[in-house]
Amino acid sequence: PRSGKGADSVFPEELKGWNWGAAGLTWIWGASHNVWLSLLMFIPYINIFWWVVLGIKGNQWAWEKSRWESVEKFKESQNKWKPWGIALLILGLASGFLLGIIE
């Protein structure tokens, strides 16, 4: 009952921290969690740092925008996103680095 109420949600202290799924999968993760602010990734120059904002605020926004059965279920769900988020973030940074070298 503490989640899915927007700003009225009670955000558990133990969920504070970095969200790899939100940082790496940005708008895909956001659409799945009703975090529509993630679509700011499509705006040039904002997208350069928006992945950091999503990583920092991802847990809180997902908790506020979607209803969760428990903190444990929330953590379980976010842990499924984690390896994909890390992989895509590394791939994106590597490709950006390589394109910078090639050009």
C-alpha positions in Angstrom: 0.0 0.0 0.0 3.0 2.3 0.2 3.7 2.3 -3.5 2.0 3.5 -6.7 0.6 6.7 -5.1 2.8 9.2 -6.8 4.2 11.8 -4.4 2.1 10.3 -1.6 4.0 7.0 -1.8 6.2 6.2 1.2 9.6 5.5 -0.3 11.5 2.8 1.7 14.9 3.9 2.9 16.4 0.5 1.8 15.6 1.2 -1.8 17.7 4.3 -2.1 20.6 3.8 -4.4 21.6 3.4 -8.0 19.3 1.6 -10.5 21.2 0.0 -13.3 18.1 -0.9 -15.3 17.0 2.7 -15.4 20.4 4.0 -16.3 21.2 1.5 -19.0 17.8 0.8 -20.6 16.4 4.4 -20.0 13.1 4.8 -21.9 12.5 1.0 -22.2 12.8 0.7 -18.5 10.8 3.9 -18.0 7.9 2.8 -20.2 7.7 -0.5 -18.3 7.5 1.3 -15.0 5.2 4.2 -16.0 8.1 6.6 -15.6 7.4 8.8 -18.6 10.2 11.3 -17.7 12.5 8.6 -19.1 11.4 9.8 -22.6 13.6 12.9 -22.1 16.3 10.6 -23.4 15.1 11.6 -26.9 16.0 15.3 -26.4 19.5 16.2 -27.6 21.9 17.4 -25.0 19.6 16.4 -22.1 20.1 12.8 -23.0 23.9 13.2 -22.3 23.3 13.3 -18.6 19.7 12.0 -18.3 20.9 8.4 -17.9 22.6 9.5 -14.6 19.4 11.1 -13.4 17.5 7.9 -14.2 20.1 5.8 -12.3 19.9 8.0 -9.3 16.1 8.5 -9.2 15.0 5.3 -10.9 14.1 3.3 -7.7 12.1 6.2 -6.3 10.2 6.9 -9.5 9.4 3.3 -10.1 8.2 2.9 -6.6 6.0 6.0 -6.8 4.6 5.2 -10.3 3.8 1.5 -10.0 2.2 -0.6 -7.3 4.5 -3.2 -5.7 3.5 -6.1 -3.5 6.5 -5.6 -1.3 10.0 -4.2 -1.1 11.3 -7.7 -1.8 9.3 -8.0 -5.0 10.5 -4.6 -6.1 14.1 -5.6 -5.5 13.5 -8.9 -7.3 12.1 -7.0 -10.3 14.8 -4.4 -10.5 17.5 -7.1 -10.2 16.1 -8.7 -13.4 16.7 -5.4 -15.2 20.2 -4.9 -13.8 22.4 -7.1 -16.1 20.7 -5.8 -19.2 21.1 -2.2 -18.0 24.8 -2.7 -17.3 25.3 -4.4 -20.7 23.6 -1.7 -22.7 25.2 1.1 -20.8 28.7 -0.4 -21.4 27.8 -1.1 -25.0 26.6 2.5 -25.5 29.6 4.1 -23.9 32.0 1.8 -25.8 30.3 2.5 -29.2 30.4 6.3 -28.5 34.1 6.0 -27.6 34.8 4.0 -30.7 32.9 6.4 -33.0 34.9 9.3 -31.5 38.1 7.5 -32.4 37.0 6.6 -35.9 35.8 10.1 -36.7 
